Amino acid sequence: MVKYQTQSTKRDGKQRRFKSLKTERIYPYEYLTPRALRAGIREYIDEYNTELPHQTHNYMTPAEVYFERKVA
């Protein structure tokens, strides 16, 4: 069964990820420069994509799902 996402569910997912980024990576740290802030965001995104399994992806990371589809 294919599960379709509406625009509002996609937006909710983006809002949740952005809220997680802010609460886990931006607010707890005091970045002194824009460059340091960008590096912190980049680290969070890399961790999110490669280390955190997601329930919607059957507990695989987004990177595992992406590369599995490319190979198949």
Contact map, one row per residue, 1 for C-alpha under 8 A:
111000000000000000000000000000000000000000000000000000000000000000000000
111100000000000000000000000000000000000000000000000000000000000000000000
111110000000000000000000000000000000000000000000000000000000000000000000
011111000000000000000000000000000000000000000000000000000000000000000000
001111111100000000000000000000000000000000000000000000000000000000000000
000111111100000000000000000000000000000000000000000000000000000000000000
000011111110000000000000000000000000000000000000000000000000000000000000
000011111111000000000000000000000000000000000000000000000000000000000000
000011111111100000000000000000000000000000000000000000000000000000000000
000011111111110000000000000000000000000000000000000000000000000000000000
000000111111111000000000000000000000000000000000000000000000000000000000
000000011111111100000000000000000000000000000000000000000000000000000000
000000001111111110000000000000000000000000000000000000000000000000000000
000000000111111111000000000000000000000000000000000000000000000000000000
000000000011111111100000000000000000000000000000000000000000000000000000
000000000001111111110000000000000000000000000000000000000000000000000000
000000000000111111111000000000000000000000000000000000000000000000000000
000000000000011111111100000000000000000000000000000000000000000000000000
000000000000001111111110000000000000000000000000000000000000000000000000
000000000000000111111111100000000000000000000000000000000000000000000000
000000000000000011111111110000000000000010010000000000000000000000000000
000000000000000001111111111000000000000000000000000000000000000000000000
000000000000000000111111111100000000000000000000000000000000000000000000
000000000000000000011111111100000000000000000000000000000000000000000000
000000000000000000011111111110000000000110010000000000000000000000000000
000000000000000000001111111111100000100110000000000000000000000000000000
000000000000000000000111111111000000000000000000000000000000000000000000
000000000000000000000011111111000000000000000000000000000000000000000000
000000000000000000000000111111100000000000000000000000000000000000000000
000000000000000000000000011111110000000000000000000000000000000000000000
000000000000000000000000010011111101100000000000000000000000000000000000
000000000000000000000000000001111101100000000000000000000000000000000000
000000000000000000000000000000111111100000000000000000000000000000000000
000000000000000000000000000000111111110000000000000000000000000000000000
000000000000000000000000000000001111111000000000000000000000000000000000
000000000000000000000000000000111111111100000000000000000000000000000000
000000000000000000000000010000111111111110000000000000000000000000000000
000000000000000000000000000000000111111111000000000000000000000000000000
000000000000000000000000000000000011111111100000000000000000000000000000
000000000000000000000000110000000001111111110000000000000000000000000000
000000000000000000001000110000000000111111111000000000000000000000000000
000000000000000000000000000000000000011111111100000000000000000000000000
000000000000000000000000000000000000001111111110000000000000000000000000
000000000000000000001000100000000000000111111111000000000000000000000000
000000000000000000000000000000000000000011111111100000000000000000000000
000000000000000000000000000000000000000001111111111000000000000000000000
000000000000000000000000000000000000000000111111111100000000000000000000
000000000000000000000000000000000000000000011111111100000000110000000000
000000000000000000000000000000000000000000001111111100000000111000000000
000000000000000000000000000000000000000000000111111100000000111100000000
000000000000000000000000000000000000000000000111111110000000100000000000
000000000000000000000000000000000000000000000011111111000001100000000000
000000000000000000000000000000000000000000000000001111101011110000000000
000000000000000000000000000000000000000000000000000111111111110000000000
000000000000000000000000000000000000000000000000000011111111000000000000
000000000000000000000000000000000000000000000000000001111110000000000000
000000000000000000000000000000000000000000000000000011111111110010000000
000000000000000000000000000000000000000000000000000001111111000000000000
000000000000000000000000000000000000000000000000000011111111100000000000
000000000000000000000000000000000000000000000000000111101111110110000000
000000000000000000000000000000000000000000000001111111001011111110000000
000000000000000000000000000000000000000000000001110011001001111111000000
000000000000000000000000000000000000000000000000110000000000111111100000
000000000000000000000000000000000000000000000000010000000001111111110000
000000000000000000000000000000000000000000000000000000001001111111111000
000000000000000000000000000000000000000000000000000000000000011111111100
000000000000000000000000000000000000000000000000000000000000001111111110
000000000000000000000000000000000000000000000000000000000000000111111111
000000000000000000000000000000000000000000000000000000000000000011111111
000000000000000000000000000000000000000000000000000000000000000001111111
000000000000000000000000000000000000000000000000000000000000000000111111
000000000000000000000000000000000000000000000000000000000000000000011111
